[in-house]
Amino acid sequence: MIVLFNKPYNVLTKFTDSEGRATLADYIDIPRVYAAGRLDMDSEGLLLLTDSGKLNHELTDPENKAYKTYVVQVDGVPTKSQLKQLEQGVALKDGITLPAKVKRIPYPKWLWDREKPIRVRKNQPTSFIQLKIKEGRNRQVRRMTAAVGIPTLRLIRTHIGNYHIADLKPGQYRVVK
């Protein structure tokens, strides 16, 4: 079984927390499912959970090389040069990333309001890009966009391989057999 979950902003990708923060247990009432991968607390969107250790391994194994697709709101308007840097791979402290697929996109009409709105500066526009990567390094997308000069303001994962968030609202999930 696979559970597709639209993880809201400010929710931990685990079922327990000693500090009383929001966790998966506040949204998912299915016993013995575990997250296949992670999304940072300040990231939103598609999270896959499963009750199968074998399936969990298949979903998270870098050898499977499934693309993860993100809609990223960035600070500023990316130049062609910045987009090309993302496409070619970005030098981070832990090495150069694999090439990404990236394109500018218009404001997503399906985008929901966030509990805590992003910061807005009157003299600095924001824009959206779609970024597809095969890796899953810690805070990778945020580090990549910052490295090329367009820091991430909001990060929403929409796809993992063939699985997609579809019409799930934040906090909703759907079970796929």
N, C-alpha and C positions, 0 to 999 in steps of 0.2 A: 504494500500500500504506500502511496505517496500523498502527502498533504501539501497543497499549494497554499501558502499563507502570505497575505499582504501585511508585512510587518510595519506597524506605525513608527513614526519618529519617537525617539526617547524610550524604546522598549529594548530590553536586553535579549540576546539570542540564546537564552537558557531558561530553564524552568524554575530555578530557585535563586534567591538573592538575599543575603544576610542584611543588606542595607535597606530593604523595603522598596526597592525600585520596581517598576513594571517589568514583568517577564512574560514568556510565552504562556505560562500557566494562567495568566489573566485572560487569555484569548482562546486557548486550545484545550479542549476537555477530552482528548483522546489518549488513553493510557499507552505507555511504552513506545512513544514516537520520539525521535531525536532529530535535531537539525542536521541536515547534510550541508555543511558549510556554515558560514557566518555572515552577518551583516552588522556593522557597527551600530551602536546605540543611536547615533545621530544620522544614520542612513535609513532609507525606507524601501519598501517594495518586496519583491518576490523572495521568499525563503522556502526551500523545500525541506520537508520532514518525512521520515520514514520509520517503519518498525522493523526493517530488515538491515542487518549489519552489512550483508553482501551488497545490497542496493545502495546503501550509504557510501560504501567504498567506491562503487562504480560511479556514483554521482560526483564524488569529490576528488577522485584520482586524477591528477594532472595529465596522465597518459591518455585519458579519454578526450581531452582537449575540446570540450564543449564551450562554445562562446557564451559569455555572460554579457548581457546588453544592459546598459545604463542610460538613463536620461539624466543629464547633468546640467544644473543651472550654474553658470560661472560668472565671476566678477569681471565685467568688461565684455568686449566683442572680440572673439578670437580672429587672428589674422590667418592668412593662408599658410604662412610660415609656421605658426604655432600648431595648426592642424597637421601640417606635414611632419613636424617633430613627433607628435603623438602617433601618427601612422608608422613612423620609422622605428619607434622605440625611444624611450626616455632614460637617461642616465640617472639612477637613484642611488642612494647610499648602499643599497644591497645589490647593485648591479643594473645592467640595462634591461629594460622591460622588453618583452616580445612586441613586435609590431601590433598596433591596434587598428581597428576599422573605426573611422570617425567622420562625422559630418555635422554641419550646423543644421539645426531644425527650428521651426517656428515654435512659439509658446504652445505646449501641448494642451489641446482643448479638454482633454480628459483629466487633467491634473487637479487633484483635490487640494483644499486649503490645509495648511499644516497647523498643528496645535500652537507651535511657536513660530511665527513668521520669520523669514530670513531678514537679515539686516539690509536696509536699503539706503543708498547714498544718492542724494539728489543729482550730484554731478557725475555719477559713475553708472552707466547702464549695465544691465545684466543681459545674458543671452543663454540659449540652450544648445547643447550638443548631444548627439547620440554617440556613445562610445562602446565598442565591443572588444572585449579582451578574453584571452584564454587562460591567463594566470589568475591567481587569487592571493597575491601578497597582502600583507597587512596594510590597510588603508591605501591600497595601490592607486585607485582612480584619483583620490584626493592629492596624493603625492605627485602623480603624473601631471595633473592640471596645474598645480602650484609650480612645478619645476619649469613649465613653459610660460608662466606668467599670467595664467587665468585661474586663480584659485576657485575651488568648488564652494558654492554656497548651499546647494541642495543636491542630494544624490538619491536617485530612485532606480532600483534594479527592476527591469521589466521582463527579462527573459533569462532562463538558464537552459541552453540547448534548445530543445523543442518545447519546453514548458514555458508558459507565459502567464502574466498576471491577469490578463483579460479584463473582466469587469469587476474583479474583487475590489471592494472598498477597503481602506485601512482597517485592520483588525478582523477582517473576514477570511475564511479559509474554505477550501473545497477539497474533498477526498477524491483521488484518482486511483482506480484499481489497477 
